[in-house]
Amino acid sequence: MARPDANPDQSNWQLQDAKARFSELVKRAREQGPQHVSVVVSVEEFSRLSTPRPSLVDHILAGAPWPDDVVDAINARSRDPGRDVVV
């Protein structure tokens, strides 16, 4: 169903039409560039997708403490990048 305020090249499709016309969407994207697609998801799925996840650094810092010799090797390497440190 086309929106009255939309550009004539734009339209809103019902789910069954969108499934049937997916190849048309891909063709439009190739010819006209990115296409706007809205998707309806459950509240639970939206919450899961939009909840920030901890960064890799946060994950590492939340883990068990590192042995002192590993920390010393990392610190030594960061002070002198040309020096090879064997752990």
C-alpha positions in Angstrom: 0.0 0.0 0.0 1.6 3.3 -1.0 1.6 6.2 1.4 -0.1 9.3 0.2 2.8 11.6 1.4 5.5 9.3 0.0 7.6 9.7 -3.0 5.9 7.9 -5.9 8.9 5.4 -6.0 8.4 4.5 -2.3 5.7 2.2 -0.9 4.7 0.3 2.2 4.2 -3.4 1.7 2.2 -5.8 3.8 4.2 -8.7 5.2 3.0 -11.2 2.6 3.8 -8.8 -0.3 7.2 -8.0 1.2 8.1 -11.7 1.2 6.9 -12.1 -2.4 8.7 -9.0 -3.6 12.0 -9.4 -1.7 13.9 -9.7 -5.0 12.4 -6.4 -6.1 13.8 -4.8 -3.0 17.2 -6.2 -3.7 17.0 -4.9 -7.3 16.0 -1.4 -6.1 18.9 -1.4 -3.7 21.3 -2.2 -6.5 19.9 0.4 -8.8 18.9 3.2 -6.4 21.0 2.6 -3.3 20.0 1.7 0.2 16.3 1.1 0.9 14.5 1.8 4.1 13.1 -1.3 5.8 11.1 -1.3 9.0 10.8 -4.5 11.0 8.5 -5.4 13.8 10.1 -7.3 16.7 8.9 -8.4 20.1 9.6 -6.3 23.2 11.9 -9.1 24.4 13.9 -9.2 21.2 14.2 -5.5 21.0 15.5 -5.4 24.6 18.0 -8.1 23.8 19.3 -6.4 20.7 19.4 -2.9 22.2 21.0 -3.7 25.6 24.7 -2.6 25.6 27.1 -5.5 25.9 30.3 -5.2 27.9 33.4 -4.4 25.9 36.3 -6.9 25.5 38.3 -4.7 28.0 35.4 -4.9 30.6 35.2 -8.6 30.1 39.0 -9.1 30.7 39.0 -6.8 33.7 36.1 -8.6 35.3 37.9 -11.9 35.0 40.5 -13.5 37.4 43.5 -11.3 38.2 46.5 -11.9 35.9 49.8 -13.2 37.4 52.3 -10.5 38.2 54.8 -11.8 35.7 52.3 -11.5 32.8 51.4 -7.9 33.9 55.1 -7.0 34.1 55.7 -8.4 30.7 52.8 -6.4 29.2 54.0 -3.2 30.9 57.6 -3.7 29.8 56.4 -4.3 26.2 54.2 -1.2 26.2 57.2 1.0 27.4 59.6 -0.3 24.8 57.8 -1.5 21.7 61.1 -2.4 20.0 62.1 -4.9 22.7 61.0 -8.5 22.5 59.6 -9.8 25.8 59.4 -13.5 26.4 56.8 -14.7 28.9 
